[in-house]
Amino acid sequence: MSDGGATTLPGVVDHHVHLGLVDRGVLADGPVVEVHDLGWVPREVTAWAAEPPSGVRIRYAGPFHTAPGGYPSGRSWAPDAAVRHVASPEQAVAAVADVVAAGGFAVKVALHAGMALLPDDVLRALVDAAHAAGLPVLVHAEGTGQAERAIDAGADTLVHVPWTEELPAGVIARAVHMTWISTLAIHDAPGGSAGLTLALANARRFVAAGGRLVYGTDMGNGPTPVGVNEREVELLGTVLTGEALRRAVLGPLDAAPVLAAPLPVPESASDLIAWLRAATRL
């Protein structure tokens, strides 16, 4: 809303972060008002959520759920306790129960074609158990066919816009009930990259078909900024504009405003970046 030359809006919500890999204190009292941690040691992220940086709400999914030996097992950045190996439908039910007990808002699942993969029955058991508990399923889908597997298993969210293949029109059509988290800037490189080109093409077709695209940075993945990722906003602005862009980056537009700036309501990505630079907390 605008009042006397100033505009007030909700703050930024980053739908994909890894707080264990950044200095989360830098977020205090900035434009980012909510972050969703999508893979870390449950006891650690639970403690962070109980005492978050000033002015920031932390929601968390808990560990990565993956096949024994599956992604991100063995990665130097991923503590062992951040990875939950699931080998059977029975273990899937128990794993989801642990997410519920820890206060997680979602179940994170990893499907990475370069490593061991959850079989279909275990993937479906994770989805069914999560939905029975009232939790959405958020999937890291990487490699040929993995996004389609997540879509057809009933997952609710892809935590990255698919970037390793161009999805067929029929797969996009089956995905329109989902939310996709952008994370476009992690594929960025001087002169562009094949991954970014594919991700942008998939994002545009998904949005055109009626899917929901939201801002997420994968904060902690490489040298990503802690706070607003202006490159992410810029890339999102090549897919969305106006109210659709504001809804993707900011909290619910009918929520109480958190930020104010002496600029008009932003319509383009460049407008929104300038607005956030000028914004202060109410």
SEVEX-737073 format. One record per residue (C-alpha): residue in three letters; x, y, z. Coordinates in steps of 0.1 Angstrom, whole numbers, padded with zeros to 4 digits, always signed. Layout:
# residues N
ALAXYZ...
***
This chain:
# residues 282
MET+0000+0000+0000SER+0011+0036-0005ASP+0006+0065+0019GLY+0020+0100+0014GLY+0047+0090-0011ALA+0058+0059+0010THR+0050+0024+0001THR+0046-0004+0027LEU+0048-0041+0019PRO+0055-0074+0036GLY+0091-0085+0038VAL+0110-0110+0017VAL+0105-0148+0022ASP+0133-0170+0011HIS+0119-0204+0005HIS+0152-0223+0003VAL+0182-0217+0026HIS+0207-0238+0045LEU+0215-0218+0076GLY+0242-0241+0088LEU+0264-0229+0059VAL+0260-0191+0065ASP+0263-0165+0092ARG+0226-0163+0099GLY+0230-0134+0123VAL+0235-0112+0093LEU+0198-0116+0085ALA+0188-0097+0117ASP+0163-0068+0111GLY+0169-0068+0073PRO+0144-0071+0044VAL+0143-0109+0047VAL+0116-0117+0073GLU+0112-0155+0069VAL+0135-0183+0057HIS+0129-0220+0051ASP+0158-0242+0060LEU+0156-0272+0037GLY+0181-0296+0050TRP+0201-0296+0082VAL+0207-0314+0116PRO+0173-0314+0132ARG+0184-0305+0168GLU+0205-0276+0155VAL+0179-0260+0133THR+0153-0265+0160ALA+0174-0245+0183TRP+0180-0218+0157ALA+0142-0215+0151ALA+0137-0211+0188GLU+0161-0182+0190PRO+0162-0167+0155PRO+0180-0136+0143SER+0160-0105+0153GLY+0130-0100+0130VAL+0133-0133+0112ARG+0111-0164+0113ILE+0128-0197+0107ARG+0108-0226+0094TYR+0126-0259+0088ALA+0122-0293+0071GLY+0148-0311+0091PRO+0171-0337+0073PHE+0174-0347+0037HIS+0155-0380+0032THR+0174-0402+0007ALA+0183-0437-0002PRO+0212-0453+0017GLY+0242-0438-0001GLY+0220-0412-0018TYR+0225-0374-0021PRO+0239-0356-0002SER+0256-0385+0017GLY+0294-0379+0019ARG+0293-0343+0008SER+0318-0323+0028TRP+0291-0296+0036ALA+0265-0321+0048PRO+0268-0334+0084ASP+0259-0370+0088ALA+0230-0361+0110ALA+0215-0339+0083VAL+0209-0370+0061ARG+0182-0395+0069HIS+0187-0428+0050VAL+0154-0445+0042ALA+0155-0481+0029SER+0118-0493+0032PRO+0083-0480+0034GLU+0083-0488+0071GLN+0113-0466+0076ALA+0096-0439+0056VAL+0067-0438+0080ALA+0091-0436+0110ALA+0112-0409+0094VAL+0081-0387+0088ALA+0070-0392+0124ASP+0104-0379+0135VAL+0099-0347+0113VAL+0066-0342+0130ALA+0080-0347+0165ALA+0108-0322+0157GLY+0083-0295+0146GLY+0093-0296+0109PHE+0070-0278+0085ALA+0077-0302+0055VAL+0095-0334+0045LYS+0126-0328+0023VAL+0134-0356-0001ALA+0165-0360-0024LEU+0164-0376-0058HIS+0198-0372-0074ALA+0205-0393-0104GLY+0242-0393-0098MET+0238-0413-0066ALA+0217-0440-0051LEU+0180-0433-0056LEU+0149-0440-0035PRO+0128-0467-0052ASP+0093-0458-0061ASP+0076-0476-0032VAL+0097-0458-0007LEU+0093-0425-0024ARG+0055-0430-0024ALA+0055-0440+0012LEU+0073-0408+0022VAL+0048-0388+0003ASP+0018-0407+0017ALA+0031-0405+0053ALA+0038-0368+0050HIS+0004-0360+0036ALA-0013-0381+0063ALA+0006-0360+0088GLY-0005-0327+0071LEU+0030-0319+0058PRO+0040-0311+0022VAL+0068-0329+0005LEU+0097-0309-0010VAL+0119-0326-0035HIS+0155-0319-0047ALA+0152-0335-0082GLU+0183-0336-0102GLY+0190-0356-0134THR+0170-0371-0161GLY+0136-0383-0150GLN+0138-0373-0114ALA+0115-0342-0116GLU+0089-0364-0133ARG+0093-0390-0106ALA+0087-0364-0079ILE+0057-0350-0098ASP+0041-0384-0103ALA+0047-0395-0067GLY+0025-0365-0056ALA+0052-0342-0042ASP+0041-0307-0035THR+0072-0287-0043LEU+0104-0289-0063VAL+0131-0270-0044HIS+0148-0260-0076VAL+0133-0253-0109PRO+0144-0283-0130TRP+0177-0274-0148THR+0191-0307-0160GLU+0166-0313-0188GLU+0137-0297-0206LEU+0105-0311-0193PRO+0080-0323-0218ALA+0047-0305-0221GLY+0028-0334-0205VAL+0050-0334-0175ILE+0046-0297-0170ALA+0008-0301-0172ARG+0010-0327-0145ALA+0030-0304-0123VAL+0007-0273-0122HIS-0006-0282-0088MET+0029-0277-0074THR+0051-0249-0062TRP+0085-0246-0077ILE+0113-0227-0059SER+0134-0206-0082THR+0171-0209-0072LEU+0179-0197-0107ALA+0210-0177-0097ILE+0230-0208-0086HIS+0232-0218-0123ASP+0244-0183-0133ALA+0278-0178-0148PRO+0294-0151-0170GLY+0277-0153-0204GLY+0250-0177-0191SER+0250-0214-0187ALA+0231-0244-0201GLY+0216-0251-0167LEU+0203-0215-0164THR+0189-0216-0199LEU+0170-0248-0192ALA+0157-0236-0158LEU+0144-0204-0173ALA+0127-0222-0201ASN+0111-0247-0177ALA+0100-0219-0154ARG+0083-0199-0181ARG+0064-0229-0194PHE+0054-0239-0158VAL+0041-0204-0150ALA+0023-0202-0184ALA+0006-0235-0176GLY-0006-0221-0142GLY+0021-0233-0118ARG+0033-0213-0088LEU+0069-0200-0088VAL+0084-0185-0056TYR+0117-0169-0046GLY+0143-0191-0031THR+0181-0187-0032ASP+0196-0219-0019MET+0215-0196+0005GLY+0247-0213+0016ASN+0252-0230-0018GLY+0285-0214-0028PRO+0291-0176-0025THR+0254-0167-0022PRO+0246-0134-0004VAL+0231-0136+0031GLY+0200-0115+0027VAL+0183-0104-0005ASN+0199-0121-0035GLU+0194-0093-0061ARG+0205-0116-0090GLU+0178-0141-0080VAL+0152-0113-0081GLU+0165-0101-0115LEU+0162-0136-0130LEU+0128-0141-0115GLY+0118-0108-0132THR+0124-0124-0166VAL+0096-0148-0158LEU+0073-0127-0136THR+0063-0091-0133GLY+0040-0069-0113GLU+0019-0085-0086ALA+0030-0120-0096LEU+0066-0110-0089ARG+0057-0094-0056ARG+0038-0125-0046ALA+0068-0147-0055VAL+0094-0127-0035LEU+0074-0111-0006GLY+0053-0126+0021PRO+0015-0127+0016LEU+0005-0093+0002ASP-0026-0092+0024ALA-0004-0096+0055ALA+0006-0067+0078PRO+0034-0047+0061VAL+0069-0050+0076LEU+0089-0028+0052ALA+0085+0008+0040ALA+0103+0027+0012PRO+0098+0062-0003LEU+0092+0047-0037PRO+0061+0036-0056VAL+0048+0000-0056PRO+0075-0020-0076GLU+0064-0035-0109SER+0096-0049-0124ALA+0126-0067-0110SER+0147-0036-0112ASP+0119-0016-0094LEU+0118-0043-0066ILE+0155-0044-0061ALA+0156-0006-0058TRP+0126-0007-0035LEU+0143-0033-0012ARG+0175-0013-0011ALA+0156+0017+0001ALA+0133-0001+0025THR+0134+0001+0063ARG+0117-0019+0089LEU+0085-0005+0103
***
